[in-house]
Amino acid sequence: MKTTNATENFIGADKVMDVRPIPCSVKHGLIIKQWLELPVGDHFVLLNDHDPVPLYYQFAAQWPNVFTWEHLVKGPTEFRVKITKLKATAPVGEVAECCGGH
């Protein structure tokens, strides 16, 4: 996955990462990159137009017991999930790009 410094600006001062305008083909990779770069104990709120269940399963498979996933708003048109990093993570290679058909 190619990244630029622009990805660092996806999380605003309010800790919200609005991924609604991001193309699905790169969305998961950008979200994961932001989460991997978080300091332990920090979080951001993912704002999406659908429930990011496939992303949750990806996190659960790759980083069990390393994150918390808390739904703050559950639709119907806006979904907000607070994702917190609990422990340090090892660097990961390529991240699969998938939005579960969305």
C-alpha positions as CSV (number, residue, x, y, z in Angstrom):
1,M,0.0,0.0,0.0
2,K,1.4,3.4,-0.9
3,T,0.9,6.1,1.7
4,T,1.7,9.8,1.8
5,N,1.9,12.3,4.5
6,A,-1.7,13.3,3.6
7,T,-2.8,10.2,5.5
8,E,-1.6,11.8,8.7
9,N,-4.4,14.4,8.4
10,F,-7.3,12.0,8.3
11,I,-7.9,12.3,12.1
12,G,-9.0,15.7,13.1
13,A,-8.5,17.5,16.4
14,D,-11.7,15.9,17.6
15,K,-10.1,12.5,17.1
16,V,-12.7,11.6,14.4
17,M,-11.5,9.9,11.2
18,D,-14.2,10.5,8.6
19,V,-13.7,7.8,5.9
20,R,-17.0,8.3,4.1
21,P,-15.3,10.1,1.1
22,I,-12.4,7.7,0.9
23,P,-12.6,5.1,-1.9
24,C,-13.3,1.6,-0.6
25,S,-10.3,0.2,-2.4
26,V,-8.0,2.0,0.1
27,K,-10.2,2.6,3.1
28,H,-9.2,-0.4,5.3
29,G,-5.5,0.2,4.7
30,L,-5.7,3.8,5.7
31,I,-7.7,3.0,8.8
32,I,-5.3,0.3,9.9
33,K,-2.3,2.5,9.2
34,Q,-3.8,5.2,11.4
35,W,-4.5,2.7,14.2
36,L,-1.0,1.2,14.0
37,E,0.5,4.6,14.4
38,L,-1.5,5.4,17.5
39,P,0.3,5.5,20.8
40,V,-0.8,2.7,23.2
41,G,-3.8,3.9,25.2
42,D,-4.9,6.4,22.5
43,H,-8.0,6.1,20.3
44,F,-9.8,7.6,17.3
45,V,-13.5,7.6,16.3
46,L,-14.1,6.0,12.9
47,L,-17.0,7.7,11.0
48,N,-18.4,5.7,8.2
49,D,-21.6,5.4,6.1
50,H,-22.0,1.6,6.9
51,D,-21.3,-0.6,9.9
52,P,-17.6,-1.6,9.5
53,V,-18.1,-5.2,10.6
54,P,-15.6,-6.7,8.1
55,L,-13.0,-4.3,9.4
56,Y,-13.7,-5.4,13.0
57,Y,-13.2,-9.1,11.9
58,Q,-9.9,-8.1,10.3
59,F,-8.7,-6.4,13.5
60,A,-9.9,-9.4,15.6
61,A,-8.0,-11.8,13.4
62,Q,-4.7,-9.8,13.2
63,W,-4.6,-8.2,16.6
64,P,-6.6,-10.2,19.1
65,N,-6.7,-8.5,22.6
66,V,-4.8,-5.5,21.3
67,F,-7.8,-3.1,20.7
68,T,-11.2,-2.2,21.9
69,W,-14.1,-1.5,19.5
70,E,-17.0,0.5,20.8
71,H,-20.0,1.5,18.7
72,L,-21.0,5.1,19.6
73,V,-23.6,5.6,16.8
74,K,-25.1,2.6,14.9
75,G,-26.8,3.9,11.8
76,P,-28.9,4.0,9.9
77,T,-26.7,6.3,7.7
78,E,-23.9,7.2,10.1
79,F,-21.7,4.8,12.1
80,R,-19.2,5.9,14.7
81,V,-16.8,3.4,16.3
82,K,-14.3,4.3,18.9
83,I,-11.1,2.2,18.3
84,T,-8.6,2.2,21.1
85,K,-5.1,0.7,21.0
86,L,-4.4,-1.4,24.1
87,K,-0.9,-2.8,23.4
88,A,2.0,-2.2,21.1
89,T,1.9,-4.0,17.8
90,A,4.6,-5.4,15.5
91,P,4.8,-3.8,12.1
92,V,2.5,-5.5,9.5
93,G,3.2,-6.0,5.8
94,E,0.6,-5.4,3.1
95,V,-2.9,-4.9,4.5
96,A,-5.7,-6.5,2.6
97,E,-8.0,-3.9,1.1
98,C,-11.6,-4.9,1.7
99,C,-14.9,-3.2,2.6
100,G,-17.1,-6.3,2.7
101,G,-18.8,-5.4,-0.6
102,H,-19.5,-1.7,0.3
